[in-house]
Amino acid sequence: MSILRRMRDWLTNTEKGPSDNQTSPEDDSELLGKILWEVLVEQGVRPNEMRIVNIRELFDAWYDGPCTKEAVAAAIPEFKKSHSISFSYEG
């Protein structure tokens, strides 16, 4: 997760006060990685390709949006463009 996102989350959570329902940045990062993996597999990307590129770590550092499947799927084209990434299914 990006530093700006962590800061925003920290500020937002500080204003609301402590809560037992808050997730840690590590939890968000893990959730984001799972969503990214699922979306890419659905698009036809092979797991081995994702591991070689180290896609989870790259995307986690780059992405600064909500942890939803729709938002992650919408961000993937720009992410691939900004990192010059292409996968075998793309020809």
Steps between C-alpha positions, in 0.01 A plus 500: 500500500633845422623734768235759411225245545637392836519861613144567382376188679687595814356852499151373431523236772646747750209736448248222558673370811610147580292213373523124521384471137800679348726302274875538503692612190632144474143369485416751225811405309413131526142564387622712209740224396224239506266720297773577247587132465135404447442772240814412304421127500152582369665704223710199399833586662694194608610490865860438397503825303369690801772354722778581252390864477449520878165653422355514851780712640514730196124552498484553876764774478332662197129472578324763706134412469229300671544128566214390278506262210350757263749774593799267473383367162456856372852596614683206341533644146662821628721300737623276220564802281694686769718195571529382136350164590333266254392141540501208260121501449530848350685369199 
